[in-house]
Amino acid sequence: MSATAIPTAPTPRDIRARKGGAPLVCLTAYSTPIARLCDRHCDIVLVGDSVGMVVHGLPSTLGVTMEMMMLHGKAVARGLERAMLVIDLPFGAYEEGPAQAFRNAARLIAETGAAAVKLEGGAHMAETIAFLTARGIAVMGHVGLTPQAVNTLGGYRVQGRGQDRARVLADARAVAEAGAFAVVLEKVPADLADEITAALDIPTIGIGASVGCDGQILVVDDMLGLFADFKPKFVKRYGALGDAAEKAIAAYAEEVRARAFPAPEHVFSDKEPQT
Ligand code: KIV
């Protein structure tokens, strides 16, 4: 009798080979249970540094540390069998230069088992991407809106409009030429995302970009509708879990106050068998 084989996760090479093929399905995850839910449906699960804002309540991703990435990376890895795990290098962990980037990327990969790291930035990060890939670290790029640069960009606006278009295109080209196996395009005009997708020989993964990208990614808590007060244009809500959770918590509070919970079936007696 043959056991059912567990499908193995794609490698960065497999993902690269998907250029122009069936769209790549990607989501973020920060915990084991959510990673388990994503695993069956996603090609890539990203432990994004968005964890700082989504899970830890930080005002931006700038306060995210290597320790936070490590902790959430390990938790997500425990929930994955068939999706590829990618982990973000947090702000301050790679910008000093290639050697710092290698040290921290190697640590993230060794300790979490991620297949690749993602880092933000275009042309100015090309040297670092080439350094990492030449030394066995697969890199996913991230251009357009790069949230770690929120202070110099002056907010979370769409990038690549008008005269800025050539810069974003050049950034995407630089990342691909440096050896990234895929690149996230965040918050760029749809026709620019299409132009970049046509120009690069690596998959583009859009978030607030275009349906024509080679794949899509969303922050899982956003698409599940966990936050009532956060709904950027590029997010589609596929659920309303925030509302459902609030209703459940309100019902629990009411029952506790009314001494309706715990009911007899939730408590133990001397007589029932040991469980
Ligand atoms: O940190 C993150 O979640 C990301 C995705 C939104 C691409 O970088």
Residues whose N, C-alpha, C, O or C-beta is under 5 A from the ligand:
A	BS01	KIV	T28 G48 D49 S50 V184 I217
